[in-house]
């Protein structure tokens, strides 16, 4: 929003560029970027939902969610859930988080948590060192707009109850522009007669590259260990024919550890996952997928247990 306001002021102000420059350097790049983004999203929507203009995530929220996006909105009526684990997540977990976030204490707690989490997510420990120079940026005219835009982006995420750091991915360039200015100020920092800042500015990128290489070596040398659900998926995929996996949870199963999700084209998938509903509902499911071998999967067993399904 801050960028859009600044751009409008620039193109309508007394120092606005010539129309040809504006079209070539502003309108055309933005239009190309937006068209590529819209095309990619439309393709994703079509492959997942079957319609290029329908957002699968929005469809999911409309079908199951009770909690709205923004703190000032009112929770919607609870829908009928076919499975306890679904209600545990959307009502037991999400609604509780939303209601807590609307309290003064919850709002303050969420703000502090985001203020701590976001720098660590985008910069990590090493790249956070230059941020010690943020105080100097408040006296640098080049940083005024960047700092204002960052503040607006942070205020925006305070308005929602649920936040993951990657939600702010569109502002990555903004944050790293601030980081580069902070590194410039760090370069000038001296501790006595020592050019401590210049040393740090030289060392910090080297440390980042070294940590990246170490991480690559670690990942390449570590044995690949699949998650339990992936192990069961691979086991069923190796069997001849197509398979149906009916999942039975214990009553206190963690709703965040869900095993039931499928490919976009469920009917054509090698393995179809479903939750156990019991009685006629399970028989209806098995009759629909009558060309598949049916298995009972119990993920809460240690190790997870897979046996032929016996109604």
Residue pairs with C-beta under 8 A, 6 or more apart in sequence:
1 152
1 156
2 145
2 148
2 149
2 152
2 153
3 149
3 174
6 145
6 149
7 26
10 16
11 17
11 22
11 26
16 22
17 25
17 26
42 52
42 53
43 52
45 51
45 52
45 53
45 54
45 55
45 56
46 52
47 264
48 56
48 264
49 55
49 56
49 59
49 264
63 79
64 79
64 81
64 86
64 90
65 76
65 90
65 94
66 75
66 76
66 77
66 78
66 79
66 90
66 91
66 94
66 95
67 75
67 90
67 94
67 95
67 97
67 98
67 161
67 162
68 74
68 75
68 76
68 98
69 160
69 161
69 162
70 159
70 160
70 161
71 98
71 101
71 102
71 107
71 159
71 160
71 161
72 159
75 95
75 98
78 87
78 91
81 87
81 90
82 275
82 277
83 275
83 277
84 249
84 251
85 249
85 253
85 255
85 258
85 275
86 255
88 255
89 255
89 256
89 258
92 255
93 255
93 256
94 162
97 161
97 162
98 161
98 162
99 106
100 106
101 107
101 110
101 161
102 161
107 158
110 158
110 161
110 163
111 158
114 154
114 157
114 158
114 163
115 154
117 165
118 154
118 165
118 168
119 128
119 131
120 128
121 165
121 166
122 165
122 168
122 172
122 175
122 176
123 131
123 175
123 179
126 204
126 207
126 208
126 211
127 179
127 204
127 208
129 186
129 200
129 204
130 179
130 182
130 183
130 185
130 186
130 200
130 201
130 204
131 179
131 182
132 182
132 186
133 182
133 183
133 185
133 186
133 189
134 178
134 182
136 182
136 185
137 143
137 147
137 178
137 181
137 182
137 185
138 147
140 181
140 185
142 181
143 178
143 181
146 174
146 177
146 178
146 181
147 178
149 171
149 174
150 171
150 174
150 175
150 178
153 168
153 171
153 174
157 163
157 167
157 168
183 201
183 204
185 197
186 197
186 200
186 201
187 197
187 198
187 201
188 197
189 196
189 197
189 200
190 196
190 197
226 234
228 299
228 303
228 304
229 259
229 299
229 304
231 304
232 245
232 297
232 304
232 306
233 271
235 306
236 243
236 245
236 270
236 271
236 295
236 306
237 243
237 270
237 271
239 293
241 291
241 292
241 293
242 269
242 270
242 271
242 272
242 289
242 291
242 292
242 293
243 270
243 271
243 272
243 292
243 293
243 294
243 295
244 271
244 272
244 274
244 285
244 286
244 289
244 292
244 293
244 294
244 295
244 309
245 271
245 272
245 273
245 274
245 295
245 297
245 306
246 274
246 275
246 276
246 282
246 285
246 294
246 295
246 296
246 297
246 309
247 259
247 260
247 273
247 274
247 275
247 276
247 297
247 298
247 299
248 276
248 296
248 297
248 298
249 275
249 276
249 299
249 300
250 300
253 299
253 300
257 299
259 273
259 297
259 299
260 273
260 274
260 275
261 273
262 269
262 272
262 273
263 269
266 272
272 289
272 292
273 297
274 285
276 282
276 296
277 285
282 311
283 311
286 294
286 309
286 311
293 308
294 308
294 309
295 306
295 307
295 308
295 309
296 305
296 306
296 307
296 308
296 309
296 310
297 304
297 305
297 306
298 304
298 305
298 306
298 307
